[in-house]
C-alpha cells in the first residue's frame, strides 16, 4: 500500500487546546506516534512503557500516553506513542479505527467507514 500524509489535530488531554500536525498515514503501525517534545508541550503524560518492533526489525522501548486526535469533525481520545524528537508523526491503525476512518491509498485520503458490531443470536 502506498503512503500519504494528512493534516491531523492533536489535543491536550482535556481536549481544550489542539495543534495541527502533518502526519504520515501508517496502517501498518498499531498506534499513532508523535515526537515526545510535541506531546510534552501539550501536557500529555505517559501511563505505560512497552516494547515496539520497528520496520527495520529493531526493538525499542517507548512511553505510551492518551490524548485527543481530531480529523475534520471526528475527535477521539486515543493511545499515542512518545517518539524520538526527530521522528515523523505517524497516524496508526488504532486511532483510525477509533475515528471510524480508513485509508484510501488510490485517492490518497481518509474515508469514513461504519463501525462493526457482532450481534450474538441465542437460539431457544
Residue, then its C-alpha position, 0 to 999 in steps of 0.5 A: x500500500x502506498x503512503x500519504x500524509x494528512x493534516x491531523x489535530x492533536x489535543x491536550x488531554x482535556x481536549x481544550x487546546x489542539x495543534x495541527x500536525x502533518x502526519x504520515x498515514x501508517x496502517x501498518x503501525x498499531x498506534x499513532x506516534x508523535x515526537x515526545x517534545x510535541x506531546x510534552x508541550x501539550x501536557x500529555x503524560x505517559x501511563x505505560x512503557x512497552x516494547x515496539x518492533x520497528x520496520x527495520x526489525x529493531x526493538x525499542x522501548x517507548x512511553x505510551x500516553x492518551x490524548x485527543x486526535x481530531x480529523x475534520x469533525x471526528x475527535x477521539x481520545x486515543x493511545x499515542x506513542x512518545x517518539x524520538x524528537x526527530x521522528x515523523x508523526x505517524x497516524x496508526x491503525x488504532x486511532x483510525x479505527x477509533x475515528x471510524x476512518x480508513x485509508x484510501x491509498x488510490x485517492x490518497x485520503x481518509x474515508x469514513x467507514x461504519x463501525x462493526x458490531x457482532x450481534x450474538x443470536x441465542x437460539x431457544 
